Amino acid sequence: MRVINQGNDVVIAKQVRSAHTFFSRLKGLMFKKHFFHDDALHITPCSQIHTYFMKFPIDVVYLNVDFKVVGIEQNLSPWKLGKKFKHVKSVIELPPGSVKKTGLNTGDTIYFKKN
């Protein structure tokens, strides 16, 4: 599945993995050795993330129920707690630099599309 910015049709990630169960959300990207440049992890339900036990920084996109971007954190280092934003229902974790590269901004709306 891909994740795409609805406003400009820019592909944000080509391979989106989902974390929708308790254990998949808990594990997330912990203990992974790397994060490929076109990958993403969509975590739902989720209102805040952490990067404990991670080996690399990530970009984090916080989404409301309508998949509108309500918050962004770029290059969040390992062993940190993500910010708390209002109305967050899910989160997309991306390789560092993805937000800047794709021009994603707060207020944008994203959508998911099967490959």
Biopython code that builds the backbone (N, CA, C, O; Angstrom):
import numpy as np
from Bio.PDB.StructureBuilder import StructureBuilder

atoms = [
    (1, "MET", "N", (0.847, -1.174, 0.000)),
    (1, "MET", "CA", (0.000, 0.000, 0.000)),
    (1, "MET", "C", (0.895, 1.241, 0.000)),
    (1, "MET", "O", (1.957, 1.254, 0.623)),
    (2, "ARG", "N", (0.457, 2.268, -0.698)),
    (2, "ARG", "CA", (1.174, 3.547, -0.746)),
    (2, "ARG", "C", (0.416, 4.591, 0.058)),
    (2, "ARG", "O", (-0.793, 4.480, 0.264)),
    (3, "VAL", "N", (1.144, 5.606, 0.510)),
    (3, "VAL", "CA", (0.515, 6.755, 1.164)),
    (3, "VAL", "C", (0.839, 7.977, 0.304)),
    (3, "VAL", "O", (1.988, 8.198, -0.079)),
    (4, "ILE", "N", (-0.194, 8.761, 0.012)),
    (4, "ILE", "CA", (-0.098, 9.851, -0.959)),
    (4, "ILE", "C", (-0.693, 11.125, -0.370)),
    (4, "ILE", "O", (-1.705, 11.086, 0.331)),
    (5, "ASN", "N", (-0.046, 12.267, -0.666)),
    (5, "ASN", "CA", (-0.566, 13.569, -0.276)),
    (5, "ASN", "C", (-1.700, 13.903, -1.242)),
    (5, "ASN", "O", (-1.474, 14.023, -2.447)),
    (6, "GLN", "N", (-2.908, 14.054, -0.724)),
    (6, "GLN", "CA", (-4.089, 14.302, -1.558)),
    (6, "GLN", "C", (-4.003, 15.626, -2.306)),
    (6, "GLN", "O", (-4.507, 15.732, -3.424)),
    (7, "GLY", "N", (-3.383, 16.624, -1.719)),
    (7, "GLY", "CA", (-3.340, 17.956, -2.314)),
    (7, "GLY", "C", (-2.500, 18.059, -3.575)),
    (7, "GLY", "O", (-2.834, 18.819, -4.485)),
    (8, "ASN", "N", (-1.396, 17.289, -3.636)),
    (8, "ASN", "CA", (-0.514, 17.403, -4.806)),
    (8, "ASN", "C", (-0.156, 16.059, -5.430)),
    (8, "ASN", "O", (0.676, 16.002, -6.336)),
    (9, "ASP", "N", (-0.772, 14.981, -4.957)),
    (9, "ASP", "CA", (-0.552, 13.613, -5.455)),
    (9, "ASP", "C", (0.892, 13.139, -5.354)),
    (9, "ASP", "O", (1.299, 12.253, -6.105)),
    (10, "VAL", "N", (1.673, 13.711, -4.442)),
    (10, "VAL", "CA", (3.039, 13.257, -4.214)),
    (10, "VAL", "C", (2.996, 11.995, -3.352)),
    (10, "VAL", "O", (2.344, 11.965, -2.308)),
    (11, "VAL", "N", (3.695, 10.964, -3.800)),
    (11, "VAL", "CA", (3.788, 9.721, -3.039)),
    (11, "VAL", "C", (4.746, 9.947, -1.877)),
    (11, "VAL", "O", (5.904, 10.313, -2.077)),
    (12, "ILE", "N", (4.260, 9.729, -0.674)),
    (12, "ILE", "CA", (5.062, 9.922, 0.530)),
    (12, "ILE", "C", (5.847, 8.648, 0.845)),
    (12, "ILE", "O", (7.001, 8.712, 1.267)),
    (13, "ALA", "N", (5.214, 7.492, 0.638)),
    (13, "ALA", "CA", (5.880, 6.202, 0.833)),
    (13, "ALA", "C", (5.224, 5.170, -0.075)),
    (13, "ALA", "O", (4.010, 5.186, -0.280)),
    (14, "LYS", "N", (6.042, 4.275, -0.613)),
    (14, "LYS", "CA", (5.541, 3.255, -1.544)),
    (14, "LYS", "C", (5.180, 1.941, -0.866)),
    (14, "LYS", "O", (4.371, 1.175, -1.390)),
    (15, "GLN", "N", (5.763, 1.677, 0.275)),
    (15, "GLN", "CA", (5.508, 0.426, 0.999)),
    (15, "GLN", "C", (5.092, 0.748, 2.433)),
    (15, "GLN", "O", (5.937, 1.005, 3.290)),
    (16, "VAL", "N", (3.798, 0.732, 2.682)),
    (16, "VAL", "CA", (3.283, 1.058, 4.009)),
    (16, "VAL", "C", (2.878, -0.228, 4.724)),
    (16, "VAL", "O", (2.046, -0.995, 4.239)),
    (17, "ARG", "N", (3.478, -0.440, 5.870)),
    (17, "ARG", "CA", (3.111, -1.569, 6.717)),
    (17, "ARG", "C", (2.160, -1.038, 7.787)),
    (17, "ARG", "O", (2.315, 0.089, 8.257)),
    (18, "SER", "N", (1.185, -1.847, 8.169)),
    (18, "SER", "CA", (0.196, -1.435, 9.169)),
    (18, "SER", "C", (0.485, -2.066, 10.513)),
    (18, "SER", "O", (0.919, -3.215, 10.595)),
    (19, "ALA", "N", (0.241, -1.311, 11.556)),
    (19, "ALA", "CA", (0.311, -1.808, 12.925)),
    (19, "ALA", "C", (-1.017, -1.464, 13.581)),
    (19, "ALA", "O", (-1.223, -0.340, 14.040)),
    (20, "HIS", "N", (-1.925, -2.452, 13.619)),
    (20, "HIS", "CA", (-3.271, -2.204, 14.128)),
    (20, "HIS", "C", (-3.605, -3.034, 15.358)),
    (20, "HIS", "O", (-4.612, -2.773, 16.017)),
    (21, "THR", "N", (-2.783, -4.030, 15.683)),
    (21, "THR", "CA", (-3.031, -4.833, 16.874)),
    (21, "THR", "C", (-2.198, -4.284, 18.033)),
    (21, "THR", "O", (-1.259, -3.516, 17.823)),
    (22, "PHE", "N", (-2.544, -4.679, 19.238)),
    (22, "PHE", "CA", (-1.825, -4.193, 20.405)),
    (22, "PHE", "C", (-0.329, -4.483, 20.290)),
    (22, "PHE", "O", (0.491, -3.588, 20.495)),
    (23, "PHE", "N", (0.028, -5.710, 19.968)),
    (23, "PHE", "CA", (1.441, -6.076, 19.926)),
    (23, "PHE", "C", (2.183, -5.452, 18.753)),
    (23, "PHE", "O", (3.345, -5.073, 18.899)),
    (24, "SER", "N", (1.547, -5.335, 17.599)),
    (24, "SER", "CA", (2.231, -4.696, 16.460)),
    (24, "SER", "C", (2.424, -3.203, 16.710)),
    (24, "SER", "O", (3.431, -2.637, 16.285)),
    (25, "ARG", "N", (1.481, -2.558, 17.388)),
    (25, "ARG", "CA", (1.638, -1.143, 17.751)),
    (25, "ARG", "C", (2.724, -0.980, 18.795)),
    (25, "ARG", "O", (3.524, -0.047, 18.724)),
    (26, "LEU", "N", (2.757, -1.891, 19.774)),
    (26, "LEU", "CA", (3.765, -1.822, 20.819)),
    (26, "LEU", "C", (5.171, -1.990, 20.235)),
    (26, "LEU", "O", (6.086, -1.250, 20.596)),
    (27, "LYS", "N", (5.340, -2.949, 19.345)),
    (27, "LYS", "CA", (6.654, -3.224, 18.771)),
    (27, "LYS", "C", (7.070, -2.149, 17.779)),
    (27, "LYS", "O", (8.208, -1.680, 17.814)),
    (28, "GLY", "N", (6.164, -1.755, 16.899)),
    (28, "GLY", "CA", (6.472, -0.715, 15.912)),
    (28, "GLY", "C", (7.765, -0.997, 15.179)),
    (28, "GLY", "O", (7.904, -2.038, 14.537)),
    (29, "LEU", "N", (8.709, -0.080, 15.267)),
    (29, "LEU", "CA", (10.007, -0.222, 14.598)),
    (29, "LEU", "C", (11.126, -0.591, 15.573)),
    (29, "LEU", "O", (12.303, -0.562, 15.213)),
    (30, "MET", "N", (10.754, -0.937, 16.808)),
    (30, "MET", "CA", (11.781, -1.292, 17.782)),
    (30, "MET", "C", (12.614, -2.461, 17.279)),
    (30, "MET", "O", (12.090, -3.405, 16.687)),
    (31, "PHE", "N", (13.892, -2.388, 17.519)),
    (31, "PHE", "CA", (14.870, -3.429, 17.223)),
    (31, "PHE", "C", (15.157, -3.601, 15.726)),
    (31, "PHE", "O", (15.970, -4.452, 15.364)),
    (32, "LYS", "N", (14.524, -2.828, 14.858)),
    (32, "LYS", "CA", (14.849, -2.876, 13.426)),
    (32, "LYS", "C", (16.231, -2.272, 13.228)),
    (32, "LYS", "O", (16.620, -1.351, 13.946)),
    (33, "LYS", "N", (16.970, -2.787, 12.258)),
    (33, "LYS", "CA", (18.323, -2.289, 12.013)),
    (33, "LYS", "C", (18.326, -1.105, 11.053)),
    (33, "LYS", "O", (19.244, -0.285, 11.089)),
    (34, "HIS", "N", (17.313, -1.006, 10.197)),
    (34, "HIS", "CA", (17.254, 0.098, 9.240)),
    (34, "HIS", "C", (15.819, 0.291, 8.775)),
    (34, "HIS", "O", (14.938, -0.528, 9.040)),
    (35, "PHE", "N", (15.616, 1.384, 8.082)),
    (35, "PHE", "CA", (14.302, 1.754, 7.563)),
    (35, "PHE", "C", (14.535, 2.169, 6.118)),
    (35, "PHE", "O", (15.196, 3.177, 5.868)),
    (36, "PHE", "N", (14.008, 1.416, 5.170)),
    (36, "PHE", "CA", (14.229, 1.723, 3.760)),
    (36, "PHE", "C", (13.553, 3.038, 3.378)),
    (36, "PHE", "O", (12.539, 3.412, 3.968)),
    (37, "HIS", "N", (14.116, 3.740, 2.389)),
    (37, "HIS", "CA", (13.679, 5.103, 2.062)),
    (37, "HIS", "C", (12.246, 5.209, 1.560)),
    (37, "HIS", "O", (11.666, 6.291, 1.648)),
    (38, "ASP", "N", (11.649, 4.152, 1.042)),
    (38, "ASP", "CA", (10.267, 4.211, 0.550)),
    (38, "ASP", "C", (9.271, 3.530, 1.486)),
    (38, "ASP", "O", (8.104, 3.358, 1.134)),
    (39, "ASP", "N", (9.731, 3.142, 2.681)),
    (39, "ASP", "CA", (8.877, 2.446, 3.639)),
    (39, "ASP", "C", (8.185, 3.418, 4.583)),
    (39, "ASP", "O", (8.591, 4.569, 4.740)),
    (40, "ALA", "N", (7.121, 2.909, 5.207)),
    (40, "ALA", "CA", (6.417, 3.661, 6.247)),
    (40, "ALA", "C", (5.700, 2.670, 7.146)),
    (40, "ALA", "O", (5.439, 1.531, 6.758)),
    (41, "LEU", "N", (5.389, 3.118, 8.340)),
    (41, "LEU", "CA", (4.591, 2.327, 9.268)),
    (41, "LEU", "C", (3.405, 3.175, 9.694)),
    (41, "LEU", "O", (3.575, 4.274, 10.223)),
    (42, "HIS", "N", (2.191, 2.657, 9.462)),
    (42, "HIS", "CA", (0.969, 3.343, 9.875)),
    (42, "HIS", "C", (0.470, 2.675, 11.148)),
    (42, "HIS", "O", (0.166, 1.482, 11.153)),
    (43, "ILE", "N", (0.387, 3.448, 12.228)),
    (43, "ILE", "CA", (-0.012, 2.930, 13.534)),
    (43, "ILE", "C", (-1.377, 3.517, 13.888)),
    (43, "ILE", "O", (-1.549, 4.734, 13.960)),
    (44, "THR", "N", (-2.347, 2.620, 14.109)),
    (44, "THR", "CA", (-3.688, 3.070, 14.476)),
    (44, "THR", "C", (-4.362, 2.027, 15.361)),
    (44, "THR", "O", (-4.206, 0.837, 15.084)),
    (45, "PRO", "N", (-5.089, 2.388, 16.388)),
    (45, "PRO", "CA", (-5.177, 3.742, 16.913)),
    (45, "PRO", "C", (-3.871, 4.121, 17.607)),
    (45, "PRO", "O", (-3.178, 3.269, 18.164)),
    (46, "CYS", "N", (-3.552, 5.400, 17.563)),
    (46, "CYS", "CA", (-2.323, 5.893, 18.169)),
    (46, "CYS", "C", (-2.418, 7.404, 18.303)),
    (46, "CYS", "O", (-2.794, 8.095, 17.357)),
    (47, "SER", "N", (-2.077, 7.912, 19.475)),
    (47, "SER", "CA", (-2.102, 9.363, 19.666)),
    (47, "SER", "C", (-0.719, 9.934, 19.956)),
    (47, "SER", "O", (-0.506, 11.142, 19.850)),
    (48, "GLN", "N", (0.224, 9.060, 20.325)),
    (48, "GLN", "CA", (1.580, 9.513, 20.634)),
    (48, "GLN", "C", (2.527, 8.331, 20.463)),
    (48, "GLN", "O", (2.137, 7.186, 20.688)),
    (49, "ILE", "N", (3.768, 8.601, 20.066)),
    (49, "ILE", "CA", (4.731, 7.528, 19.835)),
    (49, "ILE", "C", (5.973, 7.709, 20.703)),
    (49, "ILE", "O", (6.169, 8.740, 21.346)),
    (50, "HIS", "N", (6.799, 6.674, 20.696)),
    (50, "HIS", "CA", (8.120, 6.750, 21.324)),
    (50, "HIS", "C", (9.120, 6.094, 20.377)),
    (50, "HIS", "O", (8.749, 5.331, 19.484)),
    (51, "THR", "N", (10.384, 6.406, 20.591)),
    (51, "THR", "CA", (11.440, 5.786, 19.775)),
    (51, "THR", "C", (12.389, 4.979, 20.664)),
    (51, "THR", "O", (13.566, 4.821, 20.339)),
    (52, "TYR", "N", (11.878, 4.475, 21.774)),
    (52, "TYR", "CA", (12.686, 3.638, 22.658)),
    (52, "TYR", "C", (13.098, 2.366, 21.917)),
    (52, "TYR", "O", (12.303, 1.804, 21.164)),
    (53, "PHE", "N", (14.308, 1.921, 22.121)),
    (53, "PHE", "CA", (14.873, 0.710, 21.533)),
    (53, "PHE", "C", (15.025, 0.790, 20.012)),
    (53, "PHE", "O", (15.227, -0.230, 19.355)),
    (54, "MET", "N", (14.928, 1.985, 19.459)),
    (54, "MET", "CA", (15.133, 2.151, 18.019)),
    (54, "MET", "C", (16.589, 2.513, 17.757)),
    (54, "MET", "O", (17.272, 3.056, 18.625)),
    (55, "LYS", "N", (17.049, 2.210, 16.560)),
    (55, "LYS", "CA", (18.458, 2.410, 16.202)),
    (55, "LYS", "C", (18.663, 3.556, 15.213)),
    (55, "LYS", "O", (19.791, 3.807, 14.790)),
    (56, "PHE", "N", (17.590, 4.253, 14.839)),
    (56, "PHE", "CA", (17.694, 5.307, 13.840)),
    (56, "PHE", "C", (16.600, 6.347, 14.079)),
    (56, "PHE", "O", (15.575, 6.036, 14.685)),
    (57, "PRO", "N", (16.810, 7.581, 13.608)),
    (57, "PRO", "CA", (15.775, 8.617, 13.740)),
    (57, "PRO", "C", (14.654, 8.389, 12.728)),
    (57, "PRO", "O", (14.826, 7.659, 11.752)),
    (58, "ILE", "N", (13.516, 9.015, 12.966)),
    (58, "ILE", "CA", (12.371, 8.908, 12.060)),
    (58, "ILE", "C", (11.664, 10.255, 11.931)),
    (58, "ILE", "O", (11.797, 11.128, 12.790)),
    (59, "ASP", "N", (10.914, 10.406, 10.850)),
    (59, "ASP", "CA", (9.943, 11.489, 10.719)),
    (59, "ASP", "C", (8.598, 10.925, 11.156)),
    (59, "ASP", "O", (8.285, 9.769, 10.873)),
    (60, "VAL", "N", (7.805, 11.737, 11.844)),
    (60, "VAL", "CA", (6.521, 11.290, 12.362)),
    (60, "VAL", "C", (5.427, 12.243, 11.886)),
    (60, "VAL", "O", (5.546, 13.462, 12.014)),
    (61, "VAL", "N", (4.358, 11.666, 11.334)),
    (61, "VAL", "CA", (3.215, 12.439, 10.850)),
    (61, "VAL", "C", (2.001, 12.013, 11.663)),
    (61, "VAL", "O", (1.624, 10.841, 11.662)),
    (62, "TYR", "N", (1.390, 12.971, 12.357)),
    (62, "TYR", "CA", (0.237, 12.720, 13.210)),
    (62, "TYR", "C", (-1.035, 13.085, 12.441)),
    (62, "TYR", "O", (-1.145, 14.184, 11.896)),
    (63, "LEU", "N", (-1.998, 12.149, 12.400)),
    (63, "LEU", "CA", (-3.209, 12.313, 11.602)),
    (63, "LEU", "C", (-4.468, 12.311, 12.470)),
    (63, "LEU", "O", (-4.530, 11.630, 13.494)),
    (64, "ASN", "N", (-5.472, 13.086, 12.041)),
    (64, "ASN", "CA", (-6.762, 13.025, 12.718)),
    (64, "ASN", "C", (-7.622, 11.940, 12.055)),
    (64, "ASN", "O", (-7.134, 11.198, 11.202)),
    (65, "VAL", "N", (-8.867, 11.848, 12.437)),
    (65, "VAL", "CA", (-9.756, 10.798, 11.944)),
    (65, "VAL", "C", (-9.976, 10.881, 10.428)),
    (65, "VAL", "O", (-10.287, 9.873, 9.793)),
    (66, "ASP", "N", (-9.817, 12.077, 9.846)),
    (66, "ASP", "CA", (-10.005, 12.278, 8.405)),
    (66, "ASP", "C", (-8.686, 12.219, 7.630)),
    (66, "ASP", "O", (-8.638, 12.596, 6.459)),
    (67, "PHE", "N", (-7.625, 11.751, 8.274)),
    (67, "PHE", "CA", (-6.279, 11.658, 7.683)),
    (67, "PHE", "C", (-5.694, 13.023, 7.323)),
    (67, "PHE", "O", (-4.876, 13.143, 6.411)),
    (68, "LYS", "N", (-6.125, 14.037, 8.048)),
    (68, "LYS", "CA", (-5.532, 15.366, 7.912)),
    (68, "LYS", "C", (-4.330, 15.447, 8.852)),
    (68, "LYS", "O", (-4.403, 14.999, 9.996)),
    (69, "VAL", "N", (-3.234, 16.013, 8.373)),
    (69, "VAL", "CA", (-2.018, 16.129, 9.172)),
    (69, "VAL", "C", (-2.211, 17.213, 10.231)),
    (69, "VAL", "O", (-2.397, 18.386, 9.905)),
    (70, "VAL", "N", (-2.163, 16.807, 11.506)),
    (70, "VAL", "CA", (-2.343, 17.758, 12.600)),
    (70, "VAL", "C", (-1.033, 18.028, 13.337)),
    (70, "VAL", "O", (-0.972, 18.899, 14.205)),
    (71, "GLY", "N", (0.007, 17.285, 12.992)),
    (71, "GLY", "CA", (1.306, 17.502, 13.608)),
    (71, "GLY", "C", (2.395, 16.754, 12.866)),
    (71, "GLY", "O", (2.145, 15.716, 12.254)),
    (72, "ILE", "N", (3.603, 17.287, 12.923)),
    (72, "ILE", "CA", (4.761, 16.677, 12.258)),
    (72, "ILE", "C", (5.975, 16.822, 13.173)),
    (72, "ILE", "O", (6.190, 17.871, 13.780)),
    (73, "GLU", "N", (6.754, 15.765, 13.261)),
    (73, "GLU", "CA", (8.060, 15.821, 13.907)),
    (73, "GLU", "C", (9.074, 15.259, 12.911)),
    (73, "GLU", "O", (8.893, 14.168, 12.372)),
    (74, "GLN", "N", (10.125, 16.008, 12.681)),
    (74, "GLN", "CA", (11.148, 15.567, 11.744)),
    (74, "GLN", "C", (12.404, 15.135, 12.482)),
    (74, "GLN", "O", (12.838, 15.775, 13.440)),
    (75, "ASN", "N", (12.975, 14.035, 12.013)),
    (75, "ASN", "CA", (14.259, 13.550, 12.520)),
    (75, "ASN", "C", (14.228, 13.312, 14.033)),
    (75, "ASN", "O", (15.142, 13.716, 14.750)),
    (76, "LEU", "N", (13.171, 12.654, 14.507)),
    (76, "LEU", "CA", (13.040, 12.339, 15.926)),
    (76, "LEU", "C", (14.047, 11.247, 16.282)),
    (76, "LEU", "O", (13.996, 10.146, 15.733)),
    (77, "SER", "N", (14.950, 11.551, 17.191)),
    (77, "SER", "CA", (16.046, 10.654, 17.565)),
    (77, "SER", "C", (15.556, 9.450, 18.358)),
    (77, "SER", "O", (14.485, 9.498, 18.963)),
    (78, "PRO", "N", (16.343, 8.360, 18.357)),
    (78, "PRO", "CA", (16.024, 7.222, 19.222)),
    (78, "PRO", "C", (15.989, 7.632, 20.699)),
    (78, "PRO", "O", (16.651, 8.583, 21.116)),
    (79, "TRP", "N", (15.201, 6.890, 21.468)),
    (79, "TRP", "CA", (15.057, 7.073, 22.901)),
    (79, "TRP", "C", (14.358, 8.377, 23.279)),
    (79, "TRP", "O", (14.656, 8.975, 24.313)),
    (80, "LYS", "N", (13.429, 8.807, 22.435)),
    (80, "LYS", "CA", (12.651, 10.024, 22.708)),
    (80, "LYS", "C", (11.164, 9.685, 22.762)),
    (80, "LYS", "O", (10.729, 8.653, 22.252)),
    (81, "LEU", "N", (10.406, 10.559, 23.380)),
    (81, "LEU", "CA", (8.953, 10.487, 23.391)),
    (81, "LEU", "C", (8.443, 11.543, 22.428)),
    (81, "LEU", "O", (8.857, 12.700, 22.497)),
    (82, "GLY", "N", (7.547, 11.154, 21.530)),
    (82, "GLY", "CA", (7.002, 12.102, 20.566)),
    (82, "GLY", "C", (6.114, 13.139, 21.231)),
    (82, "GLY", "O", (5.643, 12.954, 22.354)),
    (83, "LYS", "N", (5.896, 14.230, 20.517)),
    (83, "LYS", "CA", (5.032, 15.300, 21.025)),
    (83, "LYS", "C", (3.590, 14.827, 21.101)),
    (83, "LYS", "O", (3.205, 13.842, 20.472)),
    (84, "LYS", "N", (2.818, 15.539, 21.869)),
    (84, "LYS", "CA", (1.391, 15.270, 22.005)),
    (84, "LYS", "C", (0.641, 16.351, 21.237)),
    (84, "LYS", "O", (0.778, 17.537, 21.537)),
    (85, "PHE", "N", (-0.153, 15.946, 20.246)),
    (85, "PHE", "CA", (-0.963, 16.868, 19.463)),
    (85, "PHE", "C", (-2.437, 16.547, 19.691)),
    (85, "PHE", "O", (-2.783, 15.406, 19.999)),
    (86, "LYS", "N", (-3.301, 17.539, 19.542)),
    (86, "LYS", "CA", (-4.741, 17.344, 19.714)),
    (86, "LYS", "C", (-5.337, 16.598, 18.529)),
    (86, "LYS", "O", (-4.885, 16.746, 17.393)),
    (87, "HIS", "N", (-6.352, 15.798, 18.807)),
    (87, "HIS", "CA", (-7.185, 15.128, 17.804)),
    (87, "HIS", "C", (-6.452, 14.054, 16.998)),
    (87, "HIS", "O", (-6.906, 13.701, 15.910)),
    (88, "VAL", "N", (-5.352, 13.534, 17.490)),
    (88, "VAL", "CA", (-4.600, 12.509, 16.760)),
    (88, "VAL", "C", (-5.284, 11.150, 16.921)),
    (88, "VAL", "O", (-5.611, 10.735, 18.032)),
    (89, "LYS", "N", (-5.495, 10.463, 15.790)),
    (89, "LYS", "CA", (-6.090, 9.126, 15.796)),
    (89, "LYS", "C", (-5.133, 8.072, 15.256)),
    (89, "LYS", "O", (-5.258, 6.893, 15.587)),
    (90, "SER", "N", (-4.165, 8.495, 14.414)),
    (90, "SER", "CA", (-3.169, 7.560, 13.901)),
    (90, "SER", "C", (-1.887, 8.310, 13.571)),
    (90, "SER", "O", (-1.856, 9.539, 13.518)),
    (91, "VAL", "N", (-0.832, 7.534, 13.350)),
    (91, "VAL", "CA", (0.493, 8.097, 13.117)),
    (91, "VAL", "C", (1.153, 7.347, 11.970)),
    (91, "VAL", "O", (0.972, 6.139, 11.820)),
    (92, "ILE", "N", (1.914, 8.068, 11.166)),
    (92, "ILE", "CA", (2.747, 7.437, 10.143)),
    (92, "ILE", "C", (4.200, 7.718, 10.494)),
    (92, "ILE", "O", (4.601, 8.872, 10.645)),
    (93, "GLU", "N", (4.984, 6.652, 10.623)),
    (93, "GLU", "CA", (6.413, 6.782, 10.857)),
    (93, "GLU", "C", (7.135, 6.580, 9.533)),
    (93, "GLU", "O", (6.862, 5.628, 8.801)),
    (94, "LEU", "N", (8.063, 7.491, 9.237)),
    (94, "LEU", "CA", (8.763, 7.519, 7.952)),
    (94, "LEU", "C", (10.269, 7.633, 8.164)),
    (94, "LEU", "O", (10.716, 8.046, 9.234)),
    (95, "PRO", "N", (11.047, 7.272, 7.157)),
    (95, "PRO", "CA", (12.494, 7.497, 7.255)),
    (95, "PRO", "C", (12.785, 8.989, 7.402)),
    (95, "PRO", "O", (12.025, 9.817, 6.900)),
    (96, "PRO", "N", (13.872, 9.341, 8.081)),
    (96, "PRO", "CA", (14.195, 10.765, 8.245)),
    (96, "PRO", "C", (14.401, 11.437, 6.897)),
    (96, "PRO", "O", (15.000, 10.864, 5.987)),
    (97, "GLY", "N", (13.898, 12.657, 6.782)),
    (97, "GLY", "CA", (14.003, 13.416, 5.541)),
    (97, "GLY", "C", (12.808, 13.257, 4.622)),
    (97, "GLY", "O", (12.690, 13.987, 3.638)),
    (98, "SER", "N", (11.916, 12.318, 4.919)),
    (98, "SER", "CA", (10.750, 12.068, 4.061)),
    (98, "SER", "C", (9.793, 13.252, 4.017)),
    (98, "SER", "O", (9.274, 13.591, 2.954)),
    (99, "VAL", "N", (9.557, 13.882, 5.167)),
    (99, "VAL", "CA", (8.634, 15.016, 5.222)),
    (99, "VAL", "C", (9.166, 16.153, 4.366)),
    (99, "VAL", "O", (8.429, 16.727, 3.564)),
    (100, "LYS", "N", (10.429, 16.479, 4.530)),
    (100, "LYS", "CA", (11.033, 17.567, 3.761)),
    (100, "LYS", "C", (11.061, 17.235, 2.265)),
    (100, "LYS", "O", (10.731, 18.077, 1.430)),
    (101, "LYS", "N", (11.455, 16.010, 1.937)),
    (101, "LYS", "CA", (11.572, 15.584, 0.539)),
    (101, "LYS", "C", (10.234, 15.652, -0.200)),
    (101, "LYS", "O", (10.191, 16.006, -1.378)),
    (102, "THR", "N", (9.145, 15.316, 0.491)),
    (102, "THR", "CA", (7.832, 15.277, -0.158)),
    (102, "THR", "C", (7.038, 16.564, 0.020)),
    (102, "THR", "O", (5.967, 16.711, -0.568)),
    (103, "GLY", "N", (7.544, 17.501, 0.824)),
    (103, "GLY", "CA", (6.854, 18.771, 1.015)),
    (103, "GLY", "C", (5.584, 18.664, 1.837)),
    (103, "GLY", "O", (4.706, 19.520, 1.732)),
    (104, "LEU", "N", (5.474, 17.625, 2.655)),
    (104, "LEU", "CA", (4.292, 17.425, 3.483)),
    (104, "LEU", "C", (4.234, 18.488, 4.576)),
    (104, "LEU", "O", (5.248, 18.807, 5.197)),
    (105, "ASN", "N", (3.035, 19.037, 4.807)),
    (105, "ASN", "CA", (2.848, 20.099, 5.796)),
    (105, "ASN", "C", (1.634, 19.832, 6.666)),
    (105, "ASN", "O", (0.737, 19.080, 6.284)),
    (106, "THR", "N", (1.611, 20.452, 7.836)),
    (106, "THR", "CA", (0.429, 20.424, 8.682)),
    (106, "THR", "C", (-0.728, 21.022, 7.890)),
    (106, "THR", "O", (-0.575, 22.055, 7.238)),
    (107, "GLY", "N", (-1.876, 20.372, 7.949)),
    (107, "GLY", "CA", (-3.050, 20.813, 7.195)),
    (107, "GLY", "C", (-3.275, 20.011, 5.927)),
    (107, "GLY", "O", (-4.386, 19.998, 5.396)),
    (108, "ASP", "N", (-2.233, 19.333, 5.426)),
    (108, "ASP", "CA", (-2.391, 18.462, 4.258)),
    (108, "ASP", "C", (-3.243, 17.252, 4.638)),
    (108, "ASP", "O", (-3.310, 16.877, 5.808)),
    (109, "THR", "N", (-3.881, 16.655, 3.662)),
    (109, "THR", "CA", (-4.637, 15.420, 3.860)),
    (109, "THR", "C", (-3.976, 14.328, 3.032)),
    (109, "THR", "O", (-3.595, 14.552, 1.883)),
    (110, "ILE", "N", (-3.845, 13.151, 3.617)),
    (110, "ILE", "CA", (-3.224, 12.044, 2.907)),
    (110, "ILE", "C", (-4.267, 10.964, 2.637)),
    (110, "ILE", "O", (-5.343, 10.958, 3.236)),
    (111, "TYR", "N", (-3.931, 10.051, 1.726)),
    (111, "TYR", "CA", (-4.786, 8.870, 1.531)),
    (111, "TYR", "C", (-3.898, 7.674, 1.219)),
    (111, "TYR", "O", (-2.746, 7.818, 0.812)),
    (112, "PHE", "N", (-4.464, 6.498, 1.420)),
    (112, "PHE", "CA", (-3.767, 5.237, 1.182)),
    (112, "PHE", "C", (-4.301, 4.616, -0.102)),
    (112, "PHE", "O", (-5.500, 4.672, -0.375)),
    (113, "LYS", "N", (-3.412, 4.027, -0.882)),
    (113, "LYS", "CA", (-3.810, 3.408, -2.143)),
    (113, "LYS", "C", (-3.063, 2.084, -2.281)),
    (113, "LYS", "O", (-1.851, 2.016, -2.078)),
    (114, "LYS", "N", (-3.808, 1.033, -2.628)),
    (114, "LYS", "CA", (-3.176, -0.263, -2.838)),
    (114, "LYS", "C", (-2.257, -0.196, -4.048)),
    (114, "LYS", "O", (-2.576, 0.452, -5.044)),
    (115, "ASN", "N", (-1.116, -0.870, -3.956)),
    (115, "ASN", "CA", (-0.128, -0.861, -5.045)),
    (115, "ASN", "C", (-0.662, -1.497, -6.302)),
    (115, "ASN", "O", (0.046, -1.567, -7.307)),
]
sb = StructureBuilder()
sb.init_structure("model")
sb.init_model(0)
sb.init_chain("A")
sb.init_seg("    ")
for serial, (resi, resn, name, xyz) in enumerate(atoms, 1):
    if name == "N":
        sb.init_residue(resn, " ", resi, " ")
    sb.init_atom(name, np.array(xyz, "f"), 0.0, 1.0, " ", f" {name:<3s}", serial, name[0])
structure = sb.get_structure()
